[in-house]
């Protein structure tokens, strides 16, 4: 930094070149603060440029959380910052994007915080149809890249929709043309969702109408359409621009109801046409595509009915001819039954003769045996049988003899039983030895292996345990004499 070589003179009339700044009497250029000079600049710029229109290409487009829009307008040699407040942003008819050439209307001002100037934009428009078409091509490429125009997404139109929803202006000629064409072709119920078809807010209304039709539930108070027509008459590209807005295109592509796009004339094309399931060149053509001609359907059905009757008549005639041809080759029913009728007559005659012959034979047998059936012969035979019965009558001596023989056999069996009784030797002093399981112990070795034994005597049993005193003997039950039946007591 260079310093002055000469000392500062306080009496210098010019007051320049000194070390300390001083203000002299009559000085008309006092020192200003930064804020003051910034305010002066701001007021000067705003007074001089209170209304300007500038043309440039958008760059650095940024939408803040507050809703304000910050952009830069540039050309080949210069750049101008701009801001658009939220209220004005909501009135835009297009979506600002980088690279779009626009004409911005507003006023210039300064921003003291960064010592720069900017334009406060009140209105923004696309600079000519060329820029508008460039924006349209850019938006179309982006949406097409997302698959919104894919043919695989297209839905088939119903052949005969019961309810048709129409999204259009309720006061224009479009709705009248559609209703008139539907009435001529096939009268159908129509539900109109009134919307703006151009201007500020038209795109949002069209998108909301399409989503509203898609959100209707079957069976509700408002019938759900089977088909939706989005329609508008012809116009310039600016008039039809709301049907190119991204919100409208996405609503049409996401609609669950088949949609026909009928926007503009045949030469007009919008992005809504690509997203719809079918494009109609005009609204009237959309009505023709929506429903068939009732008279043609009736004629077609009548023709089918006539063809059906002719086909049935032809089949019946052919069947009749075949039946007649085959019936002529069949034998007569009388010829088929002649042999059987002759056989029936022959069998009937043979039956009659057989019955007469059998009757004659039976008569001869009856006459031959009738002489043997005299009462005296029958009485003699009865007497003989009575004598035989008397000879075979039972005598008591025979019965007693058989009883004595049976008693002898019973006594022999009883003696055999007593001799074979294993407890009979106990009466002679023998002892029967068993273990706890009532198994017979026959030798000393087996007895030594048992810890407890039972000795059975004639008058009772005695339990023997190794190392313990035996329990007192139990008296044996006395044998009961055999009971005799009442019949035996009477006979013996």
C-alpha positions in Angstrom: 0.0 0.0 0.0 1.4 3.4 -0.9 1.3 6.3 1.5 1.5 10.0 0.6 5.0 11.5 0.6 4.0 14.9 1.8 2.6 15.7 5.2 -1.1 16.3 5.5 -2.0 20.0 5.6 -5.1 20.7 7.8 -5.6 24.0 6.1 -5.8 22.4 2.6 -8.9 23.9 1.1 -9.7 20.8 -0.9 -9.6 18.5 2.2 -8.0 15.7 0.1 -5.1 13.6 0.7 -5.4 13.8 4.5 -5.1 10.9 7.0 -8.5 11.5 8.7 -11.6 12.3 6.7 -13.1 15.6 7.7 -16.3 17.3 6.6 -16.0 21.0 5.8 -18.7 23.5 5.9 -20.9 23.6 2.8 -19.9 20.1 1.7 -22.8 18.7 -0.4 -21.5 15.2 -0.7 -21.6 13.7 2.8 -20.4 10.0 3.2 -23.3 7.5 2.9 -23.6 4.1 4.6 -23.7 0.9 2.6 -27.4 0.4 3.4 -28.1 4.0 2.3 -26.4 3.6 -1.0 -28.0 0.2 -1.5 -31.4 1.7 -0.8 -30.7 4.6 -3.2 -29.7 2.1 -5.9 -32.7 0.0 -5.3 -35.1 3.0 -5.5 -33.3 4.3 -8.6 -33.4 1.0 -10.4 -37.0 0.3 -9.5 -38.1 3.8 -10.5 -36.3 3.5 -13.8 -37.2 -0.1 -14.6 -40.6 -0.5 -12.9 -42.0 -2.4 -15.8 -39.8 -4.5 -18.1 -40.2 -7.5 -20.4 -37.1 -9.5 -21.0 -36.5 -12.6 -23.2 -34.1 -15.3 -22.3 -33.5 -19.0 -21.7 -34.4 -20.4 -18.3 -31.5 -21.8 -16.3 -31.1 -23.1 -12.7 -34.8 -23.4 -12.2 -35.5 -24.0 -8.5 -38.8 -24.3 -6.6 -38.3 -23.4 -2.9 -40.2 -25.1 -0.1 -42.1 -21.8 0.4 -43.5 -22.1 -3.1 -41.4 -19.3 -4.6 -39.6 -19.8 -7.9 -35.9 -18.8 -8.4 -34.5 -18.8 -12.0 -31.9 -17.3 -14.1 -32.5 -15.7 -17.5 -29.6 -15.8 -19.9 -28.6 -15.2 -23.5 -25.3 -15.5 -25.3 -23.6 -12.7 -23.4 -25.4 -12.0 -20.1 -27.3 -13.5 -17.2 -30.1 -12.1 -15.1 -31.3 -13.6 -11.8 -35.1 -13.7 -11.3 -37.6 -14.5 -8.6 -41.3 -15.2 -8.9 -43.4 -15.2 -5.8 -45.7 -18.2 -4.9 -49.0 -16.4 -5.8 -47.7 -15.8 -9.4 -46.2 -19.3 -9.7 -49.6 -20.8 -9.1 -51.0 -18.9 -12.1 -48.4 -20.3 -14.5 -49.8 -22.2 -17.4 -46.7 -24.4 -17.9 -44.0 -26.0 -15.8 -40.8 -24.0 -16.0 -37.8 -26.1 -16.9 -34.1 -25.5 -17.8 -33.6 -24.7 -21.5 -37.0 -23.2 -22.1 -37.0 -19.8 -23.8 -39.5 -17.4 -22.1 -40.6 -13.8 -21.9 -40.7 -12.6 -18.4 -42.7 -9.5 -17.3 -41.9 -7.7 -14.1 -39.7 -5.1 -12.5 -36.0 -4.8 -11.8 -34.8 -4.5 -8.3 -31.6 -5.0 -6.3 -30.7 -7.4 -3.6 -28.4 -5.6 -1.1 -27.4 -8.8 0.6 -25.4 -9.9 -2.5 -24.9 -6.5 -4.2 -26.6 -7.7 -7.3 -29.8 -6.9 -9.2 -32.6 -9.2 -10.3 -36.0 -9.2 -11.8 -39.2 -9.8 -9.8 -41.3 -11.7 -12.3 -45.1 -11.1 -12.3 -45.9 -13.1 -15.5 -43.9 -15.6 -17.5 -44.8 -16.9 -21.0 -43.1 -19.1 -23.5 -41.3 -17.1 -26.2 -43.1 -18.2 -29.3 -44.4 -21.4 -30.7 -40.9 -22.7 -31.4 -40.0 -22.5 -27.8 -43.4 -24.0 -26.9 -42.9 -26.9 -29.3 -39.4 -27.5 -27.9 -40.8 -27.7 -24.4 -43.5 -30.1 -25.6 -40.9 -32.3 -27.3 -38.8 -32.3 -24.1 -41.7 -33.2 -21.9 -42.9 -35.9 -24.4 -39.4 -37.5 -24.4 -39.3 -37.6 -20.6 -42.8 -39.1 -20.2 -42.2 -41.6 -23.0 -39.0 -42.7 -21.3 -41.1 -43.4 -18.2 -43.3 -45.7 -20.2 -46.5 -43.7 -20.0 -47.1 -44.0 -23.8 -46.3 -47.8 -23.9 -48.9 -49.6 -26.1 -48.9 -52.5 -23.5 -50.6 -50.1 -21.1 -53.6 -49.5 -23.4 -56.9 -51.0 -22.2 -59.5 -52.4 -24.6 -62.7 -50.4 -25.0 -66.0 -51.9 -24.0 -68.2 -52.9 -26.9 -71.4 -51.4 -25.5 -70.8 -49.1 -22.5 -73.8 -48.6 -20.3 -72.5 -45.3 -18.8 -70.1 -42.9 -20.5 -68.2 -40.1 -18.6 -67.3 -37.0 -20.5 -64.7 -34.5 -19.3 -65.3 -31.2 -21.2 -66.8 -27.8 -20.9 -70.6 -28.0 -20.3 -71.3 -24.9 -22.4 -69.4 -25.6 -25.6 -70.5 -27.2 -28.8 -68.4 -30.3 -28.0 -70.8 -31.8 -25.5 -73.8 -31.1 -27.8 -72.1 -32.9 -30.7 -71.2 -35.9 -28.5 -74.7 -36.2 -27.1 -76.3 -35.8 -30.5 -74.0 -38.4 -32.1 -74.7 -40.9 -29.2 -78.4 -40.3 -29.5 -78.2 -41.1 -33.2 -76.1 -44.2 -32.9 -77.0 -45.8 -29.6 -78.7 -43.9 -26.7 -76.5 -44.2 -23.7 -76.4 -42.6 -20.2 -73.8 -39.8 -20.1 -72.3 -38.2 -17.0 -70.6 -34.8 -17.7 -67.8 -33.6 -15.4 -67.7 -29.8 -16.2 -64.2 -28.4 -16.5 -62.3 -25.5 -18.1 -60.7 -26.6 -21.3 -58.2 -23.7 -21.6 -56.7 -20.9 -19.6 -55.5 -20.7 -16.0 -56.3 -23.8 -13.9 -57.8 -25.8 -16.8 -55.1 -28.5 -16.5 -55.7 -29.1 -12.8 -59.5 -29.3 -13.4 -59.1 -31.9 -16.2 -56.7 -34.0 -14.1 -59.0 -33.9 -11.1 -62.0 -34.9 -13.3 -60.2 -37.9 -14.7 -59.1 -39.0 -11.2 -62.6 -38.4 -9.9 -64.2 -40.8 -12.5 -61.5 -43.4 -11.8 -62.2 -43.2 -8.0 -65.9 -43.9 -8.3 -66.9 -47.3 -6.9 -69.3 -49.7 -8.6 -72.8 -49.7 -7.1 -72.4 -46.2 -5.6 -74.8 -43.3 -5.7 -73.1 -42.0 -8.9 -72.7 -44.8 -11.4 -69.1 -45.6 -12.4 -68.6 -45.0 -16.2 -67.5 -47.9 -18.4 -65.8 -45.4 -20.7 -64.4 -41.9 -20.3 -64.1 -39.3 -23.1 -61.8 -36.3 -22.7 -62.9 -33.8 -25.3 -62.3 -30.3 -26.5 -62.8 -28.4 -29.8 -60.0 -27.2 -32.0 -57.7 -24.3 -31.3 -54.1 -23.1 -31.3 -51.3 -24.8 -29.4 -51.8 -22.3 -26.6 -55.5 -23.1 -26.4 -54.8 -26.8 -26.2 -51.8 -26.5 -23.9 -53.6 -27.7 -20.7 -53.9 -31.1 -22.3 -50.1 -31.2 -22.6 -49.5 -30.6 -18.9 -47.8 -33.4 -17.1 -50.5 -33.6 -14.4 -53.2 -34.2 -17.0 -51.0 -36.8 -18.9 -50.3 -38.8 -15.7 -53.9 -38.7 -14.7 -55.0 -40.1 -18.0 -52.3 -42.8 -18.0 -53.2 -43.9 -14.5 -57.0 -44.0 -15.0 -58.5 -47.5 -14.4 -61.3 -46.8 -16.9 -60.6 -46.9 -20.6 -60.2 -43.4 -22.0 -60.7 -41.9 -25.5 -58.9 -38.6 -26.1 -60.7 -36.3 -28.5 -58.8 -33.0 -28.2 -58.8 -30.6 -31.1 -59.3 -31.4 -34.7 -57.7 -34.2 -36.7 -54.4 -32.4 -37.2 -54.1 -31.4 -33.5 -52.0 -33.7 -31.3 -51.5 -33.4 -27.6 -49.7 -35.6 -25.0 -53.0 -36.6 -23.7 -53.6 -38.4 -27.0 -50.5 -40.5 -26.5 -51.5 -41.4 -22.9 -55.1 -42.3 -23.7 -56.2 -45.8 -24.6 -57.5 -44.5 -28.0 -57.2 -41.2 -29.9 -60.2 -39.9 -31.8 -59.6 -37.2 -34.5 -62.6 -35.2 -33.3 -65.1 -35.3 -30.4 -67.8 -36.5 -32.8 -65.6 -39.3 -33.9 -65.0 -40.2 -30.2 -68.8 -40.7 -29.8 -68.8 -42.9 -32.9 -65.9 -45.0 -31.5 -67.6 -45.2 -28.1 -70.8 -47.0 -29.2 -72.0 -49.0 -32.2 -74.9 -48.1 -34.3 -78.1 -49.4 -32.8 -79.8 -49.9 -36.2 -76.8 -51.8 -37.5 -76.8 -54.0 -34.4 -80.5 -54.6 -34.8 -80.1 -55.4 -38.5 -77.1 -57.7 -37.7 -79.1 -59.5 -35.0 -82.0 -59.9 -37.4 -79.7 -61.2 -40.0 -78.3 -63.7 -37.6 -81.8 -64.7 -36.6 -82.8 -65.2 -40.2 -79.6 -67.2 -40.9 -80.3 -69.3 -37.8 -83.9 -70.0 -39.0 -82.6 -70.9 -42.5 -80.0 -73.2 -41.0 -82.5 -75.0 -38.8 -84.9 -75.3 -41.7 -82.2 -76.6 -44.0 -81.1 -79.2 -41.3 -84.7 -80.2 -40.8 -85.2 -80.6 -44.5 -82.0 -82.7 -44.8 -83.0 -84.8 -41.8 -86.5 -85.4 -43.4 -85.0 -86.5 -46.6 -82.6 -88.9 -44.9 -85.5 -90.3 -42.9 -87.7 -90.8 -45.9 -84.8 -92.4 -47.8 -84.1 -94.8 -45.0 -87.8 -95.5 -44.3 -88.2 -96.7 -47.8 -85.5 -99.4 -47.3 -87.2 -100.7 -44.1 -89.6 -103.7 -44.4 -93.3 -103.3 -43.7 -94.4 -104.0 -40.1 -96.9 -106.6 -41.4 -94.1 -108.5 -43.1 -92.0 -108.5 -39.9 -94.9 -109.9 -37.8 -96.2 -112.5 -40.2 -93.9 -115.3 -39.1 -94.5 -114.6 -35.4 -98.2 -114.5 -35.9 -98.2 -117.8 -37.7 -96.1 -119.3 -34.9 -98.5 -118.0 -32.3 -101.4 -119.6 -34.1 -99.5 -122.9 -34.3 -98.6 -122.9 -30.6 -102.2 -122.0 -29.7 -103.5 -125.0 -31.6 -100.9 -127.3 -30.1 -101.8 -126.1 -26.6 -105.5 -126.8 -27.2 -104.8 -130.3 -28.3 -102.4 -131.0 -25.4 -105.0 -129.8 -22.9 -107.6 -132.2 -24.4 -105.1 -135.1 -24.3 -104.1 -134.5 -20.7 -107.8 -134.3 -19.7 -108.5 -137.6 -21.4 -105.5 -139.3 -19.6 -106.6 -137.9 -16.2 -110.1 -139.2 -16.8 -108.8 -142.6 -17.6 -106.7 -142.7 -14.4 -109.6 -141.5 -12.3 -111.8 -144.2 -13.7 -109.2 -146.9 -13.1 -108.5 -145.9 -9.4 -112.0 -145.1 -8.4 -112.9 -148.8 -7.7 -110.1 -149.1 -5.1 -111.4 -146.2 -3.1 -114.3 -148.2 -1.3 -115.1 -147.6 2.4 -114.6 -151.2 3.4 -111.0 -151.2 2.2 -110.3 -148.0 4.1 -111.8 -149.3 7.3 -109.7 -152.5 7.2 -106.6 -150.5 6.8 -107.4 -148.3 9.8 -107.9 -151.5 11.9 -104.5 -152.9 10.9 -102.7 -149.7 11.9 -104.5 -149.5 15.2 -103.3 -153.1 16.1 -99.7 -152.1 15.2 -99.9 -149.1 17.4 -101.2 -151.2 20.3 -98.3 -153.7 20.0 -95.7 -150.9 20.2 -97.2 -149.2 23.4 -94.5 -148.8 26.2 -94.7 -151.2 29.3 -93.4 -150.3 32.9 -91.2 -153.4 33.0 -89.2 -152.3 30.0 -88.7 -148.8 31.5 -87.6 -150.1 34.9 -85.1 -152.5 33.3 -83.5 -149.6 31.4 -83.3 -147.5 34.6 -81.6 -150.3 36.5 -79.0 -150.7 33.7 -78.3 -146.9 33.8 -77.9 -147.0 37.6 -75.3 -149.7 37.4 -73.3 -147.6 34.9 -73.5 -144.5 37.2 -72.3 -146.5 40.2 -69.3 -147.8 38.3 -68.3 -144.3 37.2 -68.6 -143.0 40.8 -66.3 -145.7 42.1 -63.8 -144.9 39.4 -63.9 -141.2 40.4 -63.2 -141.9 44.0 -60.3 -144.2 43.2 -58.7 -141.6 40.9 -59.2 -138.6 43.4 -55.7 -137.3 44.3 -56.8 -136.4 47.8 -58.0 -139.9 48.7 -54.6 -141.0 50.0 -54.8 -138.1 52.6 -57.3 -140.1 54.5 -54.6 -142.8 55.0 -52.0 -140.3 56.4 -50.4 -139.0 53.3 -49.6 -135.2 52.8 -49.9 -133.2 49.6 -47.1 -130.5 49.2 -47.6 -127.4 47.0 -45.9 -124.0 46.7 -47.4 -120.5 46.7 -48.5 -120.9 43.1 -50.3 -124.2 43.9 -47.7 -126.1 41.9 -47.2 -129.7 43.2 -43.8 -130.3 44.8 -42.7 -133.9 44.1 -39.1 -134.1 45.4 -36.8 -132.8 48.1 -34.7 -130.7 45.7 -37.7 -128.7 44.5 -38.9 -128.2 48.1 -35.4 -126.9 49.1 -35.7 -124.2 46.5 -39.0 -122.9 47.8 -39.2 -120.4 50.6 -42.8 -121.2 51.4 -44.8 -124.4 51.1 -48.3 -125.5 51.9 -48.9 -129.0 53.4 -52.4 -130.3 52.8 -53.7 -132.9 55.2 -57.0 -134.7 55.3 -58.4 -132.3 57.9 -56.8 -129.0 56.7 -53.7 -127.2 55.3 -50.5 -126.0 57.0 -48.3 -123.1 55.6 -44.6 -123.7 56.2 -42.1 -120.8 55.8 -38.3 -121.2 56.2 -37.3 -119.9 59.6 -40.8 -119.0 60.7 -43.5 -120.8 62.7 -46.2 -122.4 60.6 -49.6 -121.0 60.8 -52.3 -123.1 62.5 -53.9 -125.6 60.1 -57.1 -124.7 58.3 -59.9 -127.3 58.6 -60.8 -128.9 55.3 -64.3 -128.4 54.0 -66.6 -131.4 54.5 -67.6 -133.1 51.3 -71.2 -132.6 50.4 -73.3 -135.7 49.5 -74.5 -135.6 45.9 -78.0 -134.2 45.5 -80.6 -136.3 44.0 -83.3 -135.1 41.7 -86.9 -135.4 42.6 -87.4 -138.0 39.9 -84.7 -140.3 41.5 -86.3 -140.1 45.0 -89.6 -141.1 43.5 -88.1 -144.1 41.6 -85.6 -145.4 44.1 
